[in-house]
Amino acid sequence: MRTIRASEIGSFLYCRRAWWYQKQGVASDNQAELVEGTGFHRRHGGEVLMASLLRMAGWVLLFFGVISLAVGLTALLLQ
C-alpha cells in the first residue's frame, strides 16, 4: 500500500494533468520559477524564524524588566 502525501493531493486538486506528468517523471518547463519560489520560501522561513526568536527575546527582556522594577520598588519601600 502506497502512502499519499498532502502535497500530492494538493497537486492533483490544482491540476490533474500536472499531477499525472509528475507521476510519469516528466520535468516541468518552469524550472527557473520553481527554483526562485523555493529560494523565496527559504528566505521567508528564515525571516519567520528570526521574528519568532526576537519576539521571545522581547518577552524575556520584559519579564526581567518587571522583576527588576519589583525588586527596586521593594527595596525603596523597605528603607
N, CA, C and O atoms as CSV, one atom per row, in Angstrom:
chain,resi,resn,atom,element,x,y,z
A,1,MET,N,N,0.839,-1.173,0.000
A,1,MET,CA,C,0.000,0.000,0.000
A,1,MET,C,C,0.896,1.252,0.000
A,1,MET,O,O,1.811,1.354,0.818
A,2,ARG,N,N,0.641,2.189,-0.900
A,2,ARG,CA,C,1.458,3.379,-1.060
A,2,ARG,C,C,0.877,4.536,-0.248
A,2,ARG,O,O,-0.337,4.734,-0.214
A,3,THR,N,N,1.766,5.302,0.409
A,3,THR,CA,C,1.345,6.477,1.167
A,3,THR,C,C,1.107,7.640,0.217
A,3,THR,O,O,1.929,7.912,-0.658
A,4,ILE,N,N,-0.006,8.318,0.388
A,4,ILE,CA,C,-0.315,9.502,-0.410
A,4,ILE,C,C,-0.041,10.719,0.457
A,4,ILE,O,O,-0.611,10.852,1.540
A,5,ARG,N,N,0.828,11.609,-0.009
A,5,ARG,CA,C,1.209,12.799,0.738
A,5,ARG,C,C,0.233,13.944,0.460
A,5,ARG,O,O,-0.414,13.993,-0.587
A,6,ALA,N,N,0.144,14.868,1.432
A,6,ALA,CA,C,-0.752,16.014,1.289
A,6,ALA,C,C,-0.372,16.848,0.068
A,6,ALA,O,O,-1.249,17.355,-0.631
A,7,SER,N,N,0.932,16.997,-0.195
A,7,SER,CA,C,1.359,17.788,-1.345
A,7,SER,C,C,0.900,17.142,-2.648
A,7,SER,O,O,0.594,17.836,-3.617
A,8,GLU,N,N,0.854,15.820,-2.665
A,8,GLU,CA,C,0.396,15.116,-3.865
A,8,GLU,C,C,-1.104,15.352,-4.083
A,8,GLU,O,O,-1.549,15.528,-5.217
A,9,ILE,N,N,-1.862,15.355,-3.015
A,9,ILE,CA,C,-3.298,15.639,-3.127
A,9,ILE,C,C,-3.503,17.069,-3.614
A,9,ILE,O,O,-4.340,17.328,-4.479
A,10,GLY,N,N,-2.721,18.005,-3.045
A,10,GLY,CA,C,-2.813,19.400,-3.471
A,10,GLY,C,C,-2.478,19.549,-4.946
A,10,GLY,O,O,-3.147,20.287,-5.670
A,11,SER,N,N,-1.447,18.852,-5.387
A,11,SER,CA,C,-1.053,18.875,-6.800
A,11,SER,C,C,-2.179,18.348,-7.679
A,11,SER,O,O,-2.488,18.934,-8.717
A,12,PHE,N,N,-2.782,17.260,-7.272
A,12,PHE,CA,C,-3.870,16.652,-8.033
A,12,PHE,C,C,-5.068,17.589,-8.106
A,12,PHE,O,O,-5.669,17.752,-9.168
A,13,LEU,N,N,-5.420,18.211,-6.968
A,13,LEU,CA,C,-6.579,19.100,-6.948
A,13,LEU,C,C,-6.321,20.371,-7.757
A,13,LEU,O,O,-7.240,20.921,-8.365
A,14,TYR,N,N,-5.072,20.835,-7.762
A,14,TYR,CA,C,-4.749,22.050,-8.515
A,14,TYR,C,C,-4.783,21.790,-10.019
A,14,TYR,O,O,-5.381,22.546,-10.784
A,15,CYS,N,N,-4.128,20.703,-10.424
A,15,CYS,CA,C,-4.100,20.388,-11.865
A,15,CYS,C,C,-3.831,18.895,-12.037
A,15,CYS,O,O,-2.718,18.423,-11.805
A,16,ARG,N,N,-4.845,18.173,-12.441
A,16,ARG,CA,C,-4.716,16.723,-12.596
A,16,ARG,C,C,-3.688,16.359,-13.659
A,16,ARG,O,O,-2.976,15.365,-13.518
A,17,ARG,N,N,-3.607,17.151,-14.715
A,17,ARG,CA,C,-2.653,16.869,-15.791
A,17,ARG,C,C,-1.219,17.017,-15.276
A,17,ARG,O,O,-0.372,16.168,-15.553
A,18,ALA,N,N,-0.945,18.093,-14.527
A,18,ALA,CA,C,0.392,18.302,-13.969
A,18,ALA,C,C,0.745,17.172,-13.009
A,18,ALA,O,O,1.882,16.702,-12.990
A,19,TRP,N,N,-0.236,16.733,-12.205
A,19,TRP,CA,C,-0.003,15.622,-11.275
A,19,TRP,C,C,0.367,14.364,-12.064
A,19,TRP,O,O,1.287,13.640,-11.682
A,20,TRP,N,N,-0.343,14.104,-13.157
A,20,TRP,CA,C,-0.075,12.920,-13.968
A,20,TRP,C,C,1.317,12.991,-14.581
A,20,TRP,O,O,2.054,12.004,-14.574
A,21,TYR,N,N,1.690,14.192,-15.128
A,21,TYR,CA,C,3.032,14.359,-15.682
A,21,TYR,C,C,4.095,14.100,-14.617
A,21,TYR,O,O,5.105,13.446,-14.877
A,22,GLN,N,N,3.855,14.615,-13.430
A,22,GLN,CA,C,4.811,14.414,-12.335
A,22,GLN,C,C,4.953,12.923,-12.017
A,22,GLN,O,O,6.067,12.447,-11.797
A,23,LYS,N,N,3.862,12.192,-11.991
A,23,LYS,CA,C,3.899,10.753,-11.710
A,23,LYS,C,C,4.630,9.993,-12.818
A,23,LYS,O,O,5.209,8.937,-12.564
A,24,GLN,N,N,4.607,10.529,-14.063
A,24,GLN,CA,C,5.281,9.890,-15.184
A,24,GLN,C,C,6.760,10.266,-15.238
A,24,GLN,O,O,7.508,9.710,-16.042
A,25,GLY,N,N,7.189,11.202,-14.395
A,25,GLY,CA,C,8.587,11.611,-14.365
A,25,GLY,C,C,8.937,12.682,-15.379
A,25,GLY,O,O,10.115,12.898,-15.661
A,26,VAL,N,N,7.935,13.363,-15.937
A,26,VAL,CA,C,8.173,14.435,-16.905
A,26,VAL,C,C,8.516,15.709,-16.138
A,26,VAL,O,O,7.762,16.136,-15.263
A,27,ALA,N,N,9.654,16.314,-16.469
A,27,ALA,CA,C,10.085,17.533,-15.785
A,27,ALA,C,C,9.232,18.718,-16.222
A,27,ALA,O,O,8.797,18.797,-17.371
A,28,SER,N,N,9.003,19.628,-15.295
A,28,SER,CA,C,8.230,20.831,-15.581
A,28,SER,C,C,9.039,21.792,-16.441
A,28,SER,O,O,10.266,21.828,-16.355
A,29,ASP,N,N,8.350,22.568,-17.267
A,29,ASP,CA,C,9.019,23.538,-18.138
A,29,ASP,C,C,9.460,24.792,-17.388
A,29,ASP,O,O,10.313,25.531,-17.881
A,30,ASN,N,N,8.905,25.041,-16.225
A,30,ASN,CA,C,9.202,26.272,-15.498
A,30,ASN,C,C,10.178,26.039,-14.335
A,30,ASN,O,O,9.906,26.422,-13.197
A,31,GLN,N,N,11.302,25.413,-14.637
A,31,GLN,CA,C,12.291,25.099,-13.601
A,31,GLN,C,C,12.852,26.360,-12.941
A,31,GLN,O,O,13.078,26.371,-11.731
A,32,ALA,N,N,13.079,27.417,-13.716
A,32,ALA,CA,C,13.622,28.654,-13.143
A,32,ALA,C,C,12.656,29.235,-12.118
A,32,ALA,O,O,13.081,29.675,-11.050
A,33,GLU,N,N,11.375,29.241,-12.427
A,33,GLU,CA,C,10.375,29.762,-11.496
A,33,GLU,C,C,10.290,28.894,-10.244
A,33,GLU,O,O,10.118,29.412,-9.141
A,34,LEU,N,N,10.410,27.581,-10.408
A,34,LEU,CA,C,10.372,26.683,-9.261
A,34,LEU,C,C,11.557,26.924,-8.332
A,34,LEU,O,O,11.400,26.932,-7.111
A,35,VAL,N,N,12.743,27.119,-8.907
A,35,VAL,CA,C,13.936,27.390,-8.103
A,35,VAL,C,C,13.785,28.726,-7.379
A,35,VAL,O,O,14.126,28.849,-6.203
A,36,GLU,N,N,13.270,29.723,-8.097
A,36,GLU,CA,C,13.049,31.042,-7.492
A,36,GLU,C,C,12.039,30.957,-6.347
A,36,GLU,O,O,12.232,31.581,-5.303
A,37,GLY,N,N,10.979,30.199,-6.533
A,37,GLY,CA,C,9.969,30.020,-5.488
A,37,GLY,C,C,10.520,29.300,-4.273
A,37,GLY,O,O,10.192,29.644,-3.138
A,38,THR,N,N,11.363,28.295,-4.511
A,38,THR,CA,C,11.995,27.583,-3.395
A,38,THR,C,C,12.888,28.524,-2.600
A,38,THR,O,O,12.878,28.501,-1.370
A,39,GLY,N,N,13.660,29.352,-3.300
A,39,GLY,CA,C,14.514,30.331,-2.619
A,39,GLY,C,C,13.698,31.323,-1.815
A,39,GLY,O,O,14.057,31.669,-0.690
A,40,PHE,N,N,12.590,31.782,-2.399
A,40,PHE,CA,C,11.718,32.714,-1.689
A,40,PHE,C,C,11.196,32.095,-0.403
A,40,PHE,O,O,11.213,32.741,0.644
A,41,HIS,N,N,10.732,30.850,-0.466
A,41,HIS,CA,C,10.186,30.194,0.720
A,41,HIS,C,C,11.259,29.971,1.780
A,41,HIS,O,O,10.976,30.079,2.973
A,42,ARG,N,N,12.476,29.664,1.367
A,42,ARG,CA,C,13.566,29.510,2.339
A,42,ARG,C,C,13.875,30.830,3.034
A,42,ARG,O,O,14.053,30.868,4.251
A,43,ARG,N,N,13.938,31.914,2.259
A,43,ARG,CA,C,14.195,33.238,2.857
A,43,ARG,C,C,13.064,33.622,3.801
A,43,ARG,O,O,13.301,34.117,4.903
A,44,HIS,N,N,11.844,33.392,3.361
A,44,HIS,CA,C,10.691,33.724,4.189
A,44,HIS,C,C,10.705,32.909,5.488
A,44,HIS,O,O,10.427,33.443,6.562
A,45,GLY,N,N,11.026,31.633,5.385
A,45,GLY,CA,C,11.113,30.787,6.578
A,45,GLY,C,C,12.153,31.305,7.555
A,45,GLY,O,O,11.927,31.297,8.765
A,46,GLY,N,N,13.301,31.761,7.036
A,46,GLY,CA,C,14.337,32.337,7.897
A,46,GLY,C,C,13.858,33.613,8.581
A,46,GLY,O,O,14.157,33.849,9.752
A,47,GLU,N,N,13.110,34.436,7.839
A,47,GLU,CA,C,12.578,35.665,8.421
A,47,GLU,C,C,11.546,35.365,9.506
A,47,GLU,O,O,11.516,36.037,10.538
A,48,VAL,N,N,10.717,34.377,9.280
A,48,VAL,CA,C,9.718,33.993,10.280
A,48,VAL,C,C,10.410,33.457,11.532
A,48,VAL,O,O,10.001,33.776,12.648
A,49,LEU,N,N,11.451,32.649,11.355
A,49,LEU,CA,C,12.202,32.135,12.499
A,49,LEU,C,C,12.842,33.276,13.276
A,49,LEU,O,O,12.781,33.293,14.505
A,50,MET,N,N,13.458,34.234,12.574
A,50,MET,CA,C,14.089,35.367,13.240
A,50,MET,C,C,13.062,36.199,13.999
A,50,MET,O,O,13.327,36.631,15.121
A,51,ALA,N,N,11.898,36.427,13.407
A,51,ALA,CA,C,10.843,37.185,14.078
A,51,ALA,C,C,10.389,36.470,15.350
A,51,ALA,O,O,10.143,37.114,16.370
A,52,SER,N,N,10.278,35.151,15.294
A,52,SER,CA,C,9.873,34.382,16.476
A,52,SER,C,C,10.921,34.484,17.580
A,52,SER,O,O,10.583,34.646,18.752
A,53,LEU,N,N,12.192,34.388,17.200
A,53,LEU,CA,C,13.265,34.499,18.195
A,53,LEU,C,C,13.303,35.892,18.813
A,53,LEU,O,O,13.490,36.031,20.022
A,54,LEU,N,N,13.126,36.923,17.990
A,54,LEU,CA,C,13.115,38.285,18.512
A,54,LEU,C,C,11.918,38.526,19.429
A,54,LEU,O,O,12.041,39.219,20.440
A,55,ARG,N,N,10.775,37.966,19.088
A,55,ARG,CA,C,9.600,38.092,19.954
A,55,ARG,C,C,9.862,37.424,21.297
A,55,ARG,O,O,9.526,37.976,22.345
A,56,MET,N,N,10.455,36.246,21.267
A,56,MET,CA,C,10.764,35.542,22.515
A,56,MET,C,C,11.761,36.348,23.350
A,56,MET,O,O,11.608,36.458,24.566
A,57,ALA,N,N,12.781,36.909,22.699
A,57,ALA,CA,C,13.763,37.738,23.415
A,57,ALA,C,C,13.079,38.948,24.028
A,57,ALA,O,O,13.422,39.347,25.141
A,58,GLY,N,N,12.123,39.538,23.329
A,58,GLY,CA,C,11.373,40.669,23.872
A,58,GLY,C,C,10.599,40.291,25.118
A,58,GLY,O,O,10.583,41.043,26.092
A,59,TRP,N,N,9.959,39.138,25.096
A,59,TRP,CA,C,9.214,38.687,26.275
A,59,TRP,C,C,10.157,38.430,27.459
A,59,TRP,O,O,9.838,38.772,28.598
A,60,VAL,N,N,11.298,37.836,27.185
A,60,VAL,CA,C,12.273,37.562,28.250
A,60,VAL,C,C,12.771,38.877,28.847
A,60,VAL,O,O,12.855,39.006,30.068
A,61,LEU,N,N,13.101,39.851,28.002
A,61,LEU,CA,C,13.553,41.153,28.498
A,61,LEU,C,C,12.461,41.866,29.282
A,61,LEU,O,O,12.739,42.494,30.303
A,62,LEU,N,N,11.233,41.776,28.818
A,62,LEU,CA,C,10.117,42.372,29.553
A,62,LEU,C,C,9.967,41.727,30.924
A,62,LEU,O,O,9.764,42.420,31.920
A,63,PHE,N,N,10.066,40.415,30.977
A,63,PHE,CA,C,9.963,39.694,32.256
A,63,PHE,C,C,11.034,40.165,33.227
A,63,PHE,O,O,10.740,40.479,34.380
A,64,PHE,N,N,12.287,40.215,32.758
A,64,PHE,CA,C,13.366,40.647,33.647
A,64,PHE,C,C,13.227,42.122,34.028
A,64,PHE,O,O,13.616,42.509,35.130
A,65,GLY,N,N,12.688,42.936,33.153
A,65,GLY,CA,C,12.436,44.336,33.475
A,65,GLY,C,C,11.408,44.480,34.577
A,65,GLY,O,O,11.591,45.276,35.498
A,66,VAL,N,N,10.325,43.718,34.495
A,66,VAL,CA,C,9.283,43.762,35.526
A,66,VAL,C,C,9.837,43.253,36.856
A,66,VAL,O,O,9.550,43.824,37.908
A,67,ILE,N,N,10.623,42.191,36.811
A,67,ILE,CA,C,11.231,41.669,38.040
A,67,ILE,C,C,12.170,42.707,38.642
A,67,ILE,O,O,12.161,42.909,39.856
A,68,SER,N,N,12.978,43.366,37.822
A,68,SER,CA,C,13.901,44.400,38.323
A,68,SER,C,C,13.132,45.558,38.929
A,68,SER,O,O,13.523,46.082,39.973
A,69,LEU,N,N,12.060,45.960,38.301
A,69,LEU,CA,C,11.238,47.034,38.831
A,69,LEU,C,C,10.641,46.659,40.172
A,69,LEU,O,O,10.633,47.465,41.103
A,70,ALA,N,N,10.138,45.431,40.273
A,70,ALA,CA,C,9.552,44.962,41.535
A,70,ALA,C,C,10.599,44.929,42.634
A,70,ALA,O,O,10.328,45.351,43.758
A,71,VAL,N,N,11.793,44.433,42.326
A,71,VAL,CA,C,12.870,44.379,43.325
A,71,VAL,C,C,13.263,45.787,43.749
A,71,VAL,O,O,13.459,46.046,44.936
A,72,GLY,N,N,13.379,46.704,42.780
A,72,GLY,CA,C,13.757,48.091,43.097
A,72,GLY,C,C,12.715,48.776,43.956
A,72,GLY,O,O,13.067,49.463,44.914
A,73,LEU,N,N,11.446,48.607,43.638
A,73,LEU,CA,C,10.383,49.229,44.432
A,73,LEU,C,C,10.306,48.624,45.820
A,73,LEU,O,O,10.051,49.333,46.794
A,74,THR,N,N,10.521,47.338,45.918
A,74,THR,CA,C,10.520,46.684,47.222
A,74,THR,C,C,11.656,47.209,48.082
A,74,THR,O,O,11.471,47.445,49.276
A,75,ALA,N,N,12.831,47.396,47.490
A,75,ALA,CA,C,13.982,47.927,48.226
A,75,ALA,C,C,13.693,49.350,48.702
A,75,ALA,O,O,14.086,49.706,49.813
A,76,LEU,N,N,13.023,50.167,47.902
A,76,LEU,CA,C,12.682,51.540,48.293
A,76,LEU,C,C,11.674,51.541,49.444
A,76,LEU,O,O,11.778,52.356,50.361
A,77,LEU,N,N,10.716,50.643,49.395
A,77,LEU,CA,C,9.682,50.583,50.443
A,77,LEU,C,C,10.254,50.083,51.776
A,77,LEU,O,O,9.746,50.452,52.835
A,78,LEU,N,N,11.285,49.264,51.743
A,78,LEU,CA,C,11.850,48.699,52.971
A,78,LEU,C,C,12.872,49.632,53.634
A,78,LEU,O,O,13.369,49.315,54.715
A,79,GLN,N,N,13.194,50.759,53.020
A,79,GLN,CA,C,14.168,51.682,53.625
A,79,GLN,C,C,13.585,52.459,54.743
A,79,GLN,O,O,14.274,53.276,55.353
